[in-house]
Amino acid sequence: MLKGIPSILSPDLLKTLMEMGHGDEIVLADGNFPSASVARRLLRSDGNRVPELLEAVLGLLPLDTFVERAVALMAVVPGDSSRPAIWHEYREIIQQHEKFSDFDYVERFAFYDRARQAYAVVATSEGAAYANIILKKGLVKE
């Protein structure tokens, strides 16, 4: 254990966040996401929800300020009229940590393709629909 490090962040996840460079992306995936089949690097965060993990990750990981949208969500499938409530949670969490305008909404299969290129995918036990989120790492400025 270390002081000041949220216990939800595993040693492997901390190592991964440290290894990532400017522009690298990490996926925080819900329980229905095909994490194992798309991940270049798969990390498990079983028993955890994405909002709590997002809160902990953003305490350490800056978002990229050189792109229009550094956070991407899997867009709602056409014909599904729901607006996932979890997105509101994400917005509130991100705004507590970063200057934030809006999400990039990515079509489902394009999201899978982007996840295949991500530095890592973190598989959670999140049960909410459309709870997958991609974060693009920015610069650490001291």
QUIDAWO-V994688 format. One record per backbone hydrogen bond with DSSP energy under -1.0 kcal/mol. CO is the residue of the C=O (numbers start at 1). NH is the residue of the N-H. E is the energy in kcal/mol with one decimal. If there is no record, write none. Layout:
co=CO nh=NH e=E
co=CO nh=NH e=E
This chain:
co=6 nh=9 e=-1.9
co=10 nh=14 e=-2.6
co=11 nh=15 e=-2.4
co=12 nh=16 e=-2.2
co=13 nh=17 e=-2.7
co=14 nh=18 e=-2.1
co=15 nh=19 e=-2.2
co=16 nh=20 e=-1.8
co=21 nh=24 e=-2.4
co=24 nh=137 e=-3.1
co=25 nh=119 e=-2.2
co=25 nh=120 e=-1.0
co=26 nh=135 e=-2.6
co=27 nh=122 e=-3.3
co=28 nh=133 e=-1.9
co=29 nh=124 e=-1.8
co=30 nh=33 e=-1.2
co=33 nh=35 e=-2.5
co=34 nh=38 e=-1.2
co=35 nh=39 e=-2.2
co=41 nh=121 e=-2.7
co=43 nh=123 e=-3.0
co=45 nh=48 e=-1.6
co=48 nh=125 e=-2.3
co=49 nh=53 e=-1.6
co=50 nh=54 e=-3.5
co=51 nh=55 e=-2.3
co=52 nh=56 e=-1.8
co=53 nh=57 e=-2.9
co=54 nh=58 e=-2.7
co=57 nh=60 e=-2.0
co=57 nh=61 e=-2.8
co=62 nh=138 e=-2.9
co=70 nh=136 e=-2.4
co=71 nh=104 e=-2.5
co=72 nh=134 e=-2.7
co=73 nh=106 e=-3.0
co=77 nh=80 e=-2.4
co=84 nh=87 e=-1.2
co=85 nh=89 e=-1.1
co=86 nh=90 e=-2.3
co=87 nh=91 e=-2.4
co=88 nh=92 e=-2.2
co=89 nh=93 e=-2.4
co=90 nh=94 e=-2.9
co=91 nh=95 e=-2.5
co=92 nh=96 e=-1.1
co=94 nh=97 e=-1.5
co=94 nh=98 e=-2.8
co=104 nh=73 e=-2.7
co=106 nh=75 e=-3.1
co=107 nh=111 e=-2.8
co=108 nh=112 e=-2.1
co=109 nh=113 e=-2.0
co=110 nh=114 e=-2.4
co=111 nh=115 e=-2.6
co=112 nh=116 e=-1.8
co=120 nh=27 e=-2.3
co=121 nh=43 e=-2.7
co=122 nh=29 e=-3.0
co=123 nh=45 e=-3.1
co=126 nh=31 e=-2.9
co=133 nh=28 e=-3.0
co=134 nh=72 e=-2.3
co=135 nh=26 e=-2.1
co=136 nh=64 e=-2.1
co=137 nh=23 e=-3.0
